[in-house]
Amino acid sequence: MQPPLLDPCVHCGFCLPSCASYRVLGTEMDSPRGRIHSLKAIEAGELTLDATVASHFDSCL
């Protein structure tokens, strides 16, 4: 069985400087770490994928 793709992220923030949307927008939810957090919350049923949440995914370049 393959491990889930979201599991390797340890939320260290090392990716933040290389993320163009995070550098421009400066918000955690527009960072790779924030998007992974949102995906996990959606998968767990703790967050609904609505227009606001989707906008953070759409900001990814």
N, C-alpha and C positions, 0 to 999 in steps of 0.2 A: 504494500500500500504506500502510495506517495504521500509525503507530508504536505499539509496545506501550504499554499504559496505565501500566505500571510505570516506564517510562523517564524521565518528566519529574521524578521525585523526585531531588533532588541530596543528600539526607540531611543537610540543614542544621539540622534541628531546629526550624525556625520554627513548625511546626504543633503542637509539644508543649504550649504553654500553652492552646491551644484544644481539646485532646483531653480529654474528660471522663474516659475510662477511664484515661488516663495520669496525670491529676491525682489520681485516687483511688488507683490501684494503685502508681503510681510506678516501674513496671518498663518497660524499653525494649521488651520483646517485646509489651507491651500498648499501645504507641504506634503511630501511623500508620507511622512510619519502621521500627519493628520488624516490623510486619505486612508491609510491602512487602519487607523483607529476607527474611522467611520465604517469601513468595510466590515471589520470585525463586529461592530455594534449592529450593523444591518443584518449580518449573518446570525447573530445571537437573538435577533428580534427586539433589540433595545433601541433601535433607531429606525425610522421610516424613511425610505428613499423618496423624498419629496423634492420639489423644485429647488429649495434652498440647499439641501444636501447635494443634489445633482450639480448645482452651480460650482461647487468646490471640485468636483471631478472634471467638469467642463473647462475649468481654468487651467488644467494641466496642458502644457505645451507639448 
